[in-house]
Amino acid sequence: MQLSRTDDVPYERFFGLREQPFALTTDPRFHYKTESHRRAFDELKRGLERGEGFLLLTGDTGTGKTTLSRAVIDVLGGRTFSAIISNPAVADAELLRVVLRDFGVVSREEIRRGRFESADAQHLHETLESFLRSLAPLGARAVLVVDEAQGLAPRTLEQLRLLGNMEADGRRLIQIILSGQRRLETTLAADDMTQLSQRISRRVQLEPMSKDEVEQYIAHRLQVAGGEAQVGFTPDASALVHRLAKGFPRSVNLICDRALDEARVDAAPTVTAEHVRRAARAIKADDAEALEAAPRGTAGGRRWLKVLLWLLLLAVLAAAGSAAYVAWRIDQAPAQLPAVAPAPKPAPPVMSTPPPPDQPTSRPGAGA
């Protein structure tokens, strides 16, 4: 199928998509459960359903921690009140204001009017506790997700610990998901974090997607965004997306979004590896420069050539350094070498004089 080229039409409409499939949002409808995500999803869901107080979710930047947290909360039903702290710098009274606003206890407009501006942390804490206690008879729960928790100050982590301590009739009034990068584990292992660390009942970690998972992830998001839309990525294109994005969902979204636009420009019904290369160059993805110069199918060729050239240069520099060192040592040597006495000439051979020939001798008594 060959589509007509239309430069001023968004690719969503060009390909028959209802919405943008690779938007950098945390819409739980687009959440795709890889093996790693499935384990984390099940663990968090089980912990929340059991009323556990503190849960820990870690992973590298861009692995989909926030999307996963929202997806878990979304399946808990309408009786779940949620709040999300996305700014690690927030603390004290301001943290409580954000939580009260997200829970719906106070509106943004009321905050702008200054209703809680003059309230101190103690008053806000009491207001929050009163609201949380009112949820228990309704069979409702409150979940607080703290994003980028690896950047929280110790006093903020202590504040969260105190919030998590609130309970009634043996039931936690609020459940807290600490979500952050891997170094959050190191932070919680510190001696002054022992009380908080001991309260964490589940610890789950997200891993990057495999090549096959990236292919399935792309197909899933296209299906959610368009249903019957006739657009897809070739296997080579999906494999290249995985390589460039290193399996991180956020990077996959960036590359795929631009690759779809590149396919629209060509009026192509399918996204190819060439569209992905162009997308990578446009957004300056990792390895994009090497892909641009490498022959098709051997994208690592130029990289190995650079390595060999560097090794050759290092060898030349090492040889030059050795020659310079030898020259320096020669310069440091004495100008003249000590004289050496000539070896004595060998003595001429001594010629021995031969003995005279034998003379005849007279015998006594011989006659004349």
C-alpha positions as CSV (number, residue, x, y, z in Angstrom):
1,M,0.0,0.0,0.0
2,Q,1.4,3.4,-1.0
3,L,0.0,6.4,0.8
4,S,0.0,9.9,-0.6
5,R,2.6,12.2,0.9
6,T,1.1,15.0,2.9
7,D,3.6,17.1,4.8
8,D,1.2,19.1,6.9
9,V,-0.8,16.2,8.3
10,P,0.1,14.9,11.8
11,Y,1.3,11.3,11.6
12,E,-1.6,10.2,13.9
13,R,-4.1,11.1,11.3
14,F,-2.0,10.0,8.5
15,F,-1.8,6.4,9.9
16,G,-5.3,6.4,11.3
17,L,-4.3,6.5,14.9
18,R,-6.8,7.9,17.5
19,E,-4.0,9.3,19.7
20,Q,-0.3,9.6,20.0
21,P,1.0,6.1,20.8
22,F,4.4,7.0,22.2
23,A,3.7,10.1,24.3
24,L,5.9,10.6,27.3
25,T,3.0,10.3,29.7
26,T,2.1,7.9,32.5
27,D,-1.3,6.8,31.1
28,P,-1.8,3.3,32.6
29,R,-3.7,2.2,29.4
30,F,-0.4,2.1,27.6
31,H,1.4,0.2,30.3
32,Y,3.0,-3.0,28.9
33,K,4.0,-5.7,31.3
34,T,7.4,-7.1,30.5
35,E,8.6,-10.0,32.7
36,S,10.3,-7.5,35.0
37,H,7.2,-5.2,35.0
38,R,4.9,-8.1,35.6
39,R,6.8,-9.2,38.7
40,A,6.9,-5.7,40.1
41,F,3.2,-5.0,39.3
42,D,2.1,-8.2,41.0
43,E,4.3,-7.5,44.1
44,L,3.1,-3.9,44.5
45,K,-0.5,-4.8,44.0
46,R,-0.4,-7.6,46.5
47,G,1.3,-5.4,49.0
48,L,-1.3,-2.7,48.7
49,E,-4.2,-5.1,48.9
50,R,-2.7,-6.5,52.1
51,G,-2.5,-3.1,53.7
52,E,1.3,-3.1,53.9
53,G,2.8,0.3,54.9
54,F,5.9,0.8,52.9
55,L,6.9,-0.6,49.4
56,L,10.0,0.1,47.5
57,L,10.3,0.3,43.7
58,T,13.7,0.9,42.1
59,G,15.1,1.0,38.6
60,D,17.2,3.1,36.2
61,T,15.9,6.4,34.8
62,G,13.3,5.7,32.0
63,T,12.4,2.2,33.0
64,G,8.7,3.1,33.6
65,K,8.5,3.3,37.4
66,T,5.9,6.1,37.5
67,T,3.7,4.5,34.8
68,L,3.9,1.2,36.7
69,S,2.8,2.8,40.0
70,R,-0.1,4.5,38.3
71,A,-1.1,1.3,36.6
72,V,-1.2,-0.6,40.0
73,I,-3.3,2.2,41.6
74,D,-5.6,2.2,38.6
75,V,-6.6,-1.5,39.1
76,L,-7.3,-1.1,42.8
77,G,-10.6,0.5,42.0
78,G,-12.5,3.7,42.8
79,R,-12.1,3.5,46.5
80,T,-8.4,4.2,46.3
81,F,-7.3,7.8,46.9
82,S,-3.8,8.5,45.5
83,A,-1.3,11.3,45.8
84,I,2.0,11.6,44.0
85,I,5.1,13.6,45.2
86,S,7.2,14.2,42.1
87,N,9.5,16.9,43.5
88,P,12.1,15.6,45.8
89,A,12.8,19.1,47.2
90,V,9.4,19.3,48.7
91,A,9.3,18.9,52.5
92,D,7.6,19.7,55.8
93,A,4.4,21.7,55.4
94,E,4.6,21.9,51.6
95,L,4.7,18.1,51.3
96,L,1.5,17.9,53.4
97,R,-0.2,20.5,51.2
98,V,0.6,18.5,48.1
99,V,-0.8,15.3,49.7
100,L,-4.0,17.1,50.9
101,R,-4.5,18.6,47.4
102,D,-4.0,15.3,45.6
103,F,-6.4,13.5,48.0
104,G,-9.0,16.1,47.2
105,V,-9.2,17.5,50.8
106,V,-8.3,20.9,49.6
107,S,-8.5,22.3,46.0
108,R,-5.7,24.1,44.1
109,E,-7.9,27.2,44.2
110,E,-8.2,27.1,48.0
111,I,-4.4,26.8,48.2
112,R,-4.1,29.8,45.9
113,R,-6.4,31.7,48.2
114,G,-4.1,31.0,51.1
115,R,-6.4,28.7,53.1
116,F,-3.5,26.6,54.2
117,E,-0.6,29.0,53.6
118,S,-0.6,30.1,57.2
119,A,-1.1,26.6,58.6
120,D,1.9,25.0,60.2
121,A,3.0,21.4,59.6
122,Q,1.3,20.2,62.8
123,H,-2.1,21.6,61.8
124,L,-1.8,20.1,58.3
125,H,-0.7,16.7,59.8
126,E,-3.8,16.7,62.0
127,T,-6.1,17.6,59.0
128,L,-4.6,14.7,57.0
129,E,-4.9,12.2,59.8
130,S,-8.6,13.2,60.3
131,F,-9.3,12.6,56.6
132,L,-7.5,9.3,56.6
133,R,-9.5,8.1,59.6
134,S,-12.7,8.9,57.8
135,L,-11.7,6.4,55.0
136,A,-11.7,3.3,57.2
137,P,-15.4,3.0,57.7
138,L,-15.9,3.3,53.9
139,G,-13.5,0.5,53.2
140,A,-11.3,3.0,51.2
141,R,-7.5,3.3,51.1
142,A,-5.0,6.1,50.6
143,V,-1.8,5.5,48.7
144,L,1.1,8.0,48.4
145,V,3.6,7.5,45.6
146,V,7.0,9.3,46.1
147,D,8.8,9.7,42.8
148,E,12.6,10.4,42.6
149,A,12.9,9.3,46.2
150,Q,16.6,8.9,45.9
151,G,16.8,12.7,46.0
152,L,14.9,13.2,49.3
153,A,16.6,14.8,52.2
154,P,16.9,12.6,55.4
155,R,14.4,14.9,57.2
156,T,11.8,14.3,54.4
157,L,12.3,10.5,54.6
158,E,11.8,10.8,58.4
159,Q,8.6,12.8,57.8
160,L,7.3,10.1,55.5
161,R,8.1,7.4,58.1
162,L,6.0,9.3,60.6
163,L,3.1,9.5,58.1
164,G,3.4,5.8,57.6
165,N,3.1,5.2,61.3
166,M,-0.4,6.4,61.4
167,E,-2.9,3.6,62.1
168,A,-6.3,2.8,63.5
169,D,-7.5,-0.5,64.8
170,G,-4.3,-2.2,63.6
171,R,-4.7,-0.9,60.1
172,R,-2.3,1.5,58.3
173,L,-4.1,4.7,57.4
174,I,-1.8,5.5,54.5
175,Q,0.4,3.3,52.3
176,I,3.6,4.7,50.7
177,I,5.4,3.6,47.6
178,L,9.0,4.9,47.6
179,S,10.1,5.0,43.9
180,G,13.5,5.9,42.8
181,Q,16.8,5.0,41.1
182,R,19.0,2.2,42.3
183,R,21.0,4.3,44.6
184,L,17.9,4.7,46.8
185,E,18.8,1.2,48.2
186,T,22.1,2.6,49.3
187,T,20.4,5.6,51.0
188,L,18.1,3.3,52.9
189,A,21.0,1.1,54.0
190,A,22.6,4.0,56.0
191,D,22.6,3.7,59.8
192,D,20.2,6.7,60.2
193,M,17.7,5.1,57.9
194,T,17.3,1.8,59.9
195,Q,13.9,2.6,61.3
196,L,12.5,3.4,57.8
197,S,14.3,0.5,56.1
198,Q,12.9,-2.0,58.5
199,R,9.4,-1.0,57.7
200,I,9.7,-1.7,54.0
201,S,7.8,-5.0,53.4
202,R,8.5,-5.4,49.6
203,R,11.4,-4.4,47.4
204,V,11.0,-4.7,43.6
205,Q,13.3,-3.6,40.8
206,L,12.6,-2.9,37.2
207,E,15.0,-4.0,34.4
208,P,15.3,-2.7,30.8
209,M,13.3,-4.5,28.1
210,S,14.8,-7.3,26.0
211,K,14.8,-7.1,22.2
212,D,11.6,-9.2,21.9
213,E,9.9,-7.2,24.6
214,V,10.6,-4.0,22.8
215,E,9.0,-5.4,19.6
216,Q,5.9,-6.4,21.7
217,Y,5.9,-3.1,23.5
218,I,5.8,-1.2,20.2
219,A,3.0,-3.3,18.9
220,H,1.0,-2.9,22.1
221,R,1.2,0.9,22.2
222,L,0.2,1.1,18.5
223,Q,-2.8,-1.2,19.2
224,V,-3.9,0.9,22.1
225,A,-3.6,4.2,20.1
226,G,-5.2,3.0,16.9
227,G,-6.8,-0.4,17.2
228,E,-7.2,-1.3,13.5
229,A,-4.7,1.2,12.2
230,Q,-2.5,-0.3,9.5
231,V,1.0,0.7,10.6
232,G,3.8,-1.2,12.2
233,F,7.6,-1.6,12.6
234,T,9.7,-4.1,10.6
235,P,11.6,-6.6,12.8
236,D,14.9,-4.8,11.8
237,A,13.4,-1.5,12.8
238,S,12.3,-2.8,16.2
239,A,15.7,-4.4,16.8
240,L,17.4,-1.2,16.0
241,V,15.1,0.7,18.4
242,H,16.1,-1.7,21.2
243,R,19.8,-1.2,20.5
244,L,19.5,2.6,20.5
245,A,17.2,2.8,23.5
246,K,19.0,0.1,25.4
247,G,15.6,-1.3,26.4
248,F,14.5,1.8,28.3
249,P,10.8,2.6,27.6
250,R,11.2,6.3,27.7
251,S,13.9,6.2,25.1
252,V,11.9,3.8,23.0
253,N,9.0,6.2,23.0
254,L,11.2,9.1,21.9
255,I,12.7,7.2,19.0
256,C,9.4,5.5,17.9
257,D,7.5,8.8,17.9
258,R,10.1,10.4,15.6
259,A,10.4,7.3,13.4
260,L,6.6,7.4,12.7
261,D,7.0,11.0,11.6
262,E,9.9,10.0,9.3
263,A,7.7,7.3,7.8
264,R,4.9,9.8,7.2
265,V,7.3,12.1,5.3
266,D,8.0,9.1,3.0
267,A,4.4,8.1,2.8
268,A,5.5,4.7,3.9
269,P,2.9,2.3,5.5
270,T,5.6,0.6,7.6
271,V,8.4,2.0,9.7
272,T,11.8,0.7,8.5
273,A,15.3,0.6,10.0
274,E,16.2,3.6,7.9
275,H,13.3,5.6,9.4
276,V,14.7,4.7,12.9
277,R,18.2,5.8,11.8
278,R,16.9,9.1,10.7
279,A,14.9,9.5,13.9
280,A,18.0,8.7,16.0
281,R,20.0,11.3,14.2
282,A,17.3,13.9,14.7
283,I,17.0,13.4,18.4
284,K,20.7,12.7,18.9
285,A,20.2,9.2,20.3
286,D,23.1,7.2,21.6
287,D,25.2,5.6,18.8
288,A,23.3,7.6,16.2
289,E,26.6,9.1,14.7
290,A,28.1,5.6,14.3
291,L,24.9,4.4,12.6
292,E,25.0,7.2,10.1
293,A,28.4,6.4,8.8
294,A,28.3,2.6,9.1
295,P,27.3,0.3,6.2
296,R,23.7,-1.0,6.5
297,G,23.7,-4.1,8.6
298,T,27.1,-3.4,10.0
299,A,26.4,-0.4,12.2
300,G,29.3,-1.3,14.5
301,G,31.9,-1.1,11.7
302,R,32.9,2.4,12.2
303,R,33.1,2.0,16.0
304,W,35.6,-0.8,15.6
305,L,37.6,1.2,13.1
306,K,37.9,4.0,15.6
307,V,39.1,1.6,18.2
308,L,41.8,0.3,15.8
309,L,42.9,3.8,14.9
310,W,43.2,4.7,18.5
311,L,45.3,1.6,19.2
312,L,47.6,2.5,16.3
313,L,48.0,6.0,17.5
314,L,48.9,4.8,21.0
315,A,51.5,2.5,19.5
316,V,53.0,5.3,17.5
317,L,53.1,7.5,20.6
318,A,54.7,4.8,22.7
319,A,57.4,4.3,20.0
320,A,58.1,8.0,19.8
321,G,58.3,8.2,23.6
322,S,60.8,5.4,23.7
323,A,63.0,7.1,21.0
324,A,62.9,10.4,22.9
325,Y,64.0,8.6,26.1
326,V,66.9,7.0,24.4
327,A,68.0,10.3,22.9
328,W,67.8,12.0,26.3
329,R,70.0,9.3,27.9
330,I,72.6,9.8,25.1
331,D,72.6,13.6,25.8
332,Q,73.2,12.9,29.5
333,A,76.3,10.7,28.8
334,P,80.0,12.1,29.0
335,A,81.1,13.9,25.9
336,Q,84.3,11.8,25.5
337,L,84.9,8.2,26.4
338,P,88.1,7.4,28.3
339,A,91.1,6.5,26.1
340,V,91.9,2.8,25.8
341,A,95.6,1.8,25.6
342,P,96.4,0.0,22.4
343,A,96.9,-3.7,22.8
344,P,100.7,-4.6,22.6
345,K,101.8,-6.1,19.3
346,P,102.8,-9.7,19.5
347,A,106.5,-10.4,19.6
348,P,108.0,-11.8,16.4
349,P,108.7,-15.5,16.5
350,V,112.3,-16.4,17.6
351,M,114.1,-18.4,14.9
352,S,116.3,-21.1,16.4
353,T,119.8,-21.6,14.7
354,P,120.3,-25.2,13.5
355,P,123.1,-27.1,15.0
356,P,126.4,-27.5,12.9
357,P,126.7,-30.7,11.0
358,D,128.5,-33.6,12.7
359,Q,132.4,-33.4,12.4
360,P,134.4,-36.7,11.9
361,T,136.4,-37.7,14.9
362,S,139.7,-39.7,15.0
363,R,139.7,-43.1,16.7
364,P,142.7,-43.7,18.9
365,G,145.0,-46.3,17.5
366,A,144.1,-45.8,13.9
367,G,147.0,-46.0,11.5
368,A,147.9,-43.4,8.7
